[in-house]
Amino acid sequence: MNQVNVSGEGQPGRFSLFMASKAGRALRVALGAALRGAGVFAVEGWAGIALAAAGVVPIVTGALNLCPVAPLWGGHFLGAKYCAARPPKR
């Protein structure tokens, strides 16, 4: 039976390492900007306002290197914890 690591310690997966990297953080900020743009310019009414507000989350998490969903699969909330776990470059 597979056990889930809920302590936030151990080896992070490739997805977590990518999301903590500069490219992953930039991707989150770009996604948030796209959501905000779509909410402001493409979607009307309350749905547009909600979409633009939701776009703030990936922008903030990318800028501050946070991952609020990582604890769900045993990861750590702070992306900086993954930076030290990266394998050395060859």
C-alpha positions in Angstrom: 0.0 0.0 0.0 1.3 3.5 -0.9 1.7 5.9 2.0 1.5 9.6 1.6 4.1 11.7 3.2 2.2 14.4 5.1 5.1 15.8 7.0 6.3 17.9 4.1 9.7 16.2 4.3 11.5 13.8 2.0 12.2 13.9 -1.7 9.9 16.2 -3.8 8.6 15.1 -7.1 9.6 16.6 -10.5 6.4 18.7 -10.7 7.1 20.3 -7.3 10.7 21.0 -8.3 9.6 22.5 -11.5 7.0 24.7 -9.8 9.7 26.0 -7.4 12.1 26.8 -10.2 12.3 30.2 -11.9 10.5 28.8 -14.9 7.7 27.4 -12.8 7.3 30.6 -10.9 7.3 32.6 -14.1 4.6 30.3 -15.5 2.4 30.8 -12.4 2.8 34.6 -12.7 2.0 34.5 -16.5 -1.1 32.3 -15.8 -2.3 34.7 -13.2 -1.8 37.7 -15.5 -3.8 35.8 -18.2 -6.6 35.1 -15.8 -6.7 38.7 -14.7 -6.7 39.9 -18.3 -9.5 37.5 -19.3 -11.5 38.6 -16.3 -11.1 42.3 -17.1 -11.4 42.2 -20.9 -13.2 39.0 -22.0 -15.7 38.1 -19.3 -18.4 40.5 -18.3 -20.2 40.9 -14.9 -19.5 39.1 -11.7 -17.8 36.2 -13.4 -15.2 38.5 -14.9 -14.6 40.1 -11.5 -14.3 36.7 -9.9 -11.8 35.5 -12.6 -9.7 38.6 -12.3 -9.7 38.2 -8.5 -8.7 34.5 -8.8 -5.8 35.6 -11.0 -4.2 37.2 -8.0 -3.5 33.8 -6.4 -1.1 32.4 -8.9 0.7 35.8 -9.2 1.2 36.0 -5.5 2.2 32.4 -5.1 4.7 32.7 -8.0 6.2 35.9 -6.8 6.6 34.7 -3.2 7.5 31.1 -4.2 4.6 29.5 -2.2 2.6 26.4 -3.1 -0.7 26.2 -1.2 -1.7 22.9 -2.8 1.6 21.0 -2.2 0.7 19.8 1.3 -2.2 17.9 -0.3 0.3 15.5 -1.9 3.0 15.6 0.9 4.9 18.6 -0.3 5.9 21.7 1.6 4.0 25.0 1.5 7.3 27.0 1.0 8.8 26.5 -2.5 12.2 27.5 -1.1 12.3 24.1 0.8 12.5 22.5 -2.7 15.4 24.6 -3.9 17.8 23.0 -1.4 16.5 19.5 -2.5 17.5 19.9 -6.1 20.1 17.5 -7.4 23.5 19.1 -8.2 24.1 20.0 -11.9 26.6 17.9 -13.8 
